[in-house]
Amino acid sequence: MTEGVTEGVTEGATEELAEVVRDLASLGVRRVHVLAWRDLDDADAGGSEVHADEVMRRWAAAGLEVVHRTSTAPGLPATAQRNGYSVVRRGSRYSVFPRTMVAELAHRMGPFDALIEIWNGVPWLSPLWCRRPNITVVHHVHDQMWEQMFPRPVAAVCRVIETKIAPLAYRRTMVVSGSESTTAHLRELGYRAERTRVVPYGVAAAYSPGGERSSYPLVLSVGRLAPVKEHDLLIAAALQAKERVPALRLVIVGSGPRRAALEQLIAAHDASDWITMPGRIALDELIALYRQAWLVASASRSEGWGLTLTEAAACGTPAVATDIAGHQCSVIDGVTGVLAPIELLGERIGDLLLDEKLRTTLGAQALSRARGLSWDSAASGLLAALRDEVRRRVNR
């Protein structure tokens, strides 16, 4: 999975990636440090952490020495090995930023030849202190999410940092995102077009068609139970759709801070017999649900890329999702799924559940598009951006 599964998939390095690694080695880059807020084993891990693991495991398989620097988390050791790369956890959710800067300046995690910063809302400001070649990965601009996560004064500060300070600090840095919508948003904030690049996300080979669809109208939602995902609005949409499709059932996969509130909401509507929340599940269980579902749904208000929607597409399952920038990249409206404003989500879910011919057509087209996305290409593309940045520095 992305945000609701407990294990991953390993795929080998491609010749394209091997060539990029050889190019980097010829430029003196063999050791790369990757900074991120969380890592894949964190209980709060989501799509960003899946993306990081998918690309780093391929870099390690291709011969790069990779150190992944993140914050600590309950129950996790300070250091670990995962899929060929090292994980170093130091500092809380907040202190991880200054502690990482000091540690890198003091070379406490060993020497490195290049640095990749994964920016999850709060920037590491690596261009100001890192003298090695570096690039930055931005999955999405947080925008209104700040008000959901913090009190208004704190949210206001975070918004200023993200929209006013960071564009100045990163004006000479190559910034990579996974979607055209995020890149367009970054350019609106003042990032230079020539210093931004899009490297699309991938889909693991394990996500594929198979088995039989559920005998009843099954709607699936996969993602962290966080405020920005708006699961309460998804439940409201499902309640509306069930008036037209009485046999509808909704399964919400994932864990997070909103679970108790959502359970209370489900109970308040006496819907526990048809809305279930199994929590985090194993990969094979998730794939089985993707294959059984009639459609996958998301009411999220902000995404860089709807990774779970792409996973469902790879299983031949169409999506009904909110018409936001991130979903517009992962779902082609009317082709691989349906996008709608939140107030029409329930109506569109009902429409698609009642139209088997349209579901079949959208599912086939979603599968065709998903087959063109791979983590091998994502790993190669992101590392190629780093290689080009190293070459730019050499030429300069």
Stockholm file with secondary structure:
# STOCKHOLM 1.0

chainA/1-396         MTEGVTEGVTEGATEELAEVVRDLASLGVRRVHVLAWRDLDDADAGGSEVHADEVMRRWAAAGLEVVHRTSTAPGLPATAQRNGYSVVRRGSRYSVFPRTMVAELAHRMGPFDALIEIWNGVPWLSPLWCRRPNITVVHHVHDQMWEQMFPRPVAAVCRVIETKIAPLAYRRTMVVSGSESTTAHLRELGYRAERTRVVPYGVAAAYSPGGERSSYPLVLSVGRLAPVKEHDLLIAAALQAKERVPALRLVIVGSGPRRAALEQLIAAHDASDWITMPGRIALDELIALYRQAWLVASASRSEGWGLTLTEAAACGTPAVATDIAGHQCSVIDGVTGVLAPIELLGERIGDLLLDEKLRTTLGAQALSRARGLSWDSAASGLLAALRDEVRRRVNR
#=GR chainA/1-396 SS CCSSBSCCCCCCCCHHHHHHHHHHHHTTCCEEEEECSCCTTSTTCCHHHHHHHHHHHHHHHTTCEEEEEECCCTTCCSEEEETTEEEEECSCTTTHHHHHHHHHHTTTTCCCSEEEEEESSSCCCHHHHCCSCEEEEECCCCTTHHHHHSCHHHHHHHHHIIIIIHHHHTTTSEEEESSHHHHHHHHHTTCCGGGEEECCCCCCTTCCCCSCCCSSCEEEEESCCCGGGCHHHHHHHHHHHHTTCTTCEEEEECCCTTHHHHHHHHHHTTCTTTEEEEESBCHHHHHHHHHHCSEEEECCSCCSCCHHHHHHHHTTCCEEEECCHHHHHHCCBTTTEEEECGGGHHHHHHHHHTCHHHHHHHHHHHHHHHTTCCHHHHHHHHHHHHHHHHHHHHHC
#=GC SS_cons         CCSSBSCCCCCCCCHHHHHHHHHHHHTTCCEEEEECSCCTTSTTCCHHHHHHHHHHHHHHHTTCEEEEEECCCTTCCSEEEETTEEEEECSCTTTHHHHHHHHHHTTTTCCCSEEEEEESSSCCCHHHHCCSCEEEEECCCCTTHHHHHSCHHHHHHHHHIIIIIHHHHTTTSEEEESSHHHHHHHHHTTCCGGGEEECCCCCCTTCCCCSCCCSSCEEEEESCCCGGGCHHHHHHHHHHHHTTCTTCEEEEECCCTTHHHHHHHHHHTTCTTTEEEEESBCHHHHHHHHHHCSEEEECCSCCSCCHHHHHHHHTTCCEEEECCHHHHHHCCBTTTEEEECGGGHHHHHHHHHTCHHHHHHHHHHHHHHHTTCCHHHHHHHHHHHHHHHHHHHHHC
//
